[in-house]
Amino acid sequence: MAELTGKHALVTGGGTGIGLAIAQALADAGAEVTITGRRIEVLEQVAQDNPRLHPLVMDVTNEASVKAGFETARAANGPITIHVANAGIAEGRTVPKTSLDFWRRTMATNLDGAFLTMRAALEDMEAAGWGRMIAISSIAGVRGLKGGAAYSASKHGLIGLIRAMSEDYMRSHLTFNAICPGYVDTPIVSRNIDIIADKTGASADEALKMMTSQNRHKRLIAPAEIGAAALWLCLPGSDSVNGQTIEISGGQV
């Protein structure tokens, strides 16, 4: 399958978890894929066996870093017409325990970072007259997450941004969609198991069940499932899917 041959995609947070799964799916379909993150050693390690993955250090919270990163990626592999805004942080705190610094750090990565990279990607998409913009939100972006006010607010905001941009570019050949996963089998979940266990005194198995219980089918979602959904949004036949929230959580949210 090489439907995306000649396309250049940029995936933020592309070195691990959901971002890596999406990057690999796009590369398998023929795209050249720039994967970004803050740790070059992680990016280089996952890219070493795939010539279509191109590592690039970029901090999505820094406007100058985003601008320079897109310029470097564009110079190396051509215009960017597929962009996946995936970089994010997930940490739960109730509102009384949420400091302003924590709130701002969450928003800087999950919402400001997506805004900066999506804005940067628009230049090439508009020039090409074709583009696919995908934001990785969360089921917390459509229903709210108990004990995760800042995270939920950032993911709700991301969906609002996608919906507004889809309206701005309606009747063009650019589409804007959000994927909203439940709990996915990634390093973030592994870290959250330790956090939950530490805070509640639960065992690791009990902490895992607390998360999987939020998925309607009561199991973790494989990263490749999210990769397959993102790939579909970039392939022929998905042209009329625009401004949507695609919920992947094992059932109705």
Secondary structure by P-SEA (a helix, b strand, c coil): ccccccbbbbbccccccaaaaaaaaaaaaccbbbbbcccaaaaaaaacccccbbbbbbccccaaaaaaaaaaaaaccccccbbbcccbbbbbbccccccaaaaaaaaacccaaaaaaaaaaaaaaaaaccbbbbbbccccccccccccaaaaaaaaaaaaaaaaaaaaaccccbbbbbbbbcccccaaaaaaaaaaaaaccccaaaaaaaaaaaccccbbbbaaaaaaaaaaaacccccccccbbbbcccccc
